[in-house]
């Protein structure tokens, strides 16, 4: 098991570059230099990353291998459109193969729910039940998916800042993000 929590006292984070260094220390932005991440962020966001609290979701969304994000996460989930089938496949991509759902199917009892999403995982049939909440995406199904993934030291976590960012992280990484960066996770 990787341990990304550094027991040494943290240097004070004073700049956006320091924030990138902090996240690189947790395993994000692998294979990229701090300068490269800052350059990409500056180009897309038209400003430099900020060391202030609250910018972490935007910054982490630039690590497309370790995070999933969608700026249109508040899109409507329409009955019978198989949104959650697509959704499971999308965020599975950040797990490095630890979560590979197969034979995904979505069943709506009626246009107002309930909804059942069934999939195969490691030879077992799993069922998650997203809430039907006026068409909003139910990100809390990730907690149900986490319950299906007890064999790994990582879990799906979500942070929001204008849009949802899904992370595949260890409890140690989560604690470090909460302690050092005061990241507010959805759960």
Residue pairs with C-beta under 8 A, 6 or more apart in sequence:
1 153
1 170
2 27
2 153
2 170
3 172
4 25
4 26
4 27
4 170
4 172
4 173
4 176
5 172
5 173
5 175
5 176
6 25
6 176
10 22
10 180
11 18
12 18
13 19
13 22
13 51
13 180
13 181
14 51
15 51
16 38
16 41
16 48
16 49
16 50
16 51
16 55
16 59
17 34
17 35
17 38
17 49
18 51
19 49
19 50
19 51
19 55
19 56
19 59
19 181
20 29
20 34
20 37
20 38
20 49
20 59
21 34
22 180
22 181
23 29
23 56
23 59
23 60
23 63
24 30
24 32
24 34
24 37
26 169
26 173
26 176
26 177
27 66
27 173
28 60
28 63
28 66
28 67
29 37
29 62
29 63
29 66
30 65
30 66
37 49
37 59
37 62
38 48
38 49
40 62
41 48
41 49
41 58
41 59
41 62
42 48
42 49
44 62
45 58
49 55
49 58
49 59
53 181
53 182
54 161
55 161
56 159
56 161
56 177
56 181
56 183
57 69
57 159
57 160
57 161
57 162
57 163
57 165
58 161
58 162
60 66
60 67
60 159
60 165
60 167
61 67
61 69
61 163
61 165
65 94
66 94
66 167
66 168
67 94
67 165
67 166
67 167
67 168
68 90
68 91
68 93
68 94
68 165
68 166
69 163
69 164
69 165
69 166
70 90
70 163
70 164
71 162
71 163
72 163
73 137
73 139
73 163
73 164
74 136
74 137
74 163
75 137
76 135
76 136
77 83
77 84
77 130
77 132
77 135
77 136
77 137
77 138
78 135
79 108
79 110
79 111
79 112
80 108
80 111
82 106
83 106
83 137
84 104
84 106
84 115
84 117
84 128
84 130
84 141
85 104
85 105
85 106
85 117
87 137
87 141
88 101
88 104
88 117
88 119
88 145
89 101
89 104
91 142
91 156
91 166
92 99
92 100
92 101
94 166
94 167
94 168
95 154
95 168
96 168
98 149
98 152
98 154
98 168
99 121
99 145
99 149
99 168
100 121
101 119
101 120
101 121
101 126
102 119
102 120
102 121
103 118
103 119
103 120
104 117
104 118
104 119
105 117
105 118
105 119
106 115
106 116
106 117
106 118
107 115
107 116
107 117
107 118
108 114
108 115
108 132
109 115
109 116
112 132
113 131
113 132
114 129
114 132
115 129
115 130
115 131
115 132
116 127
116 128
116 129
117 127
117 128
117 129
117 130
117 141
118 125
118 126
118 127
119 125
119 126
120 126
121 148
122 151
124 148
126 145
126 148
128 141
128 144
128 145
128 148
129 141
129 144
130 138
130 140
130 141
131 138
131 140
132 138
137 164
139 158
139 164
139 166
139 186
140 186
140 187
142 156
142 157
142 158
142 166
143 156
143 187
145 156
146 155
146 156
149 155
153 170
153 171
154 168
154 169
154 170
155 168
155 169
155 170
155 171
156 166
156 167
156 168
157 166
157 167
157 168
157 169
157 174
157 185
157 186
157 187
158 164
158 165
158 166
158 167
158 185
158 186
158 187
159 165
159 167
159 183
159 184
159 185
159 186
160 186
164 186
167 173
169 177
174 185
177 183
177 185
178 185
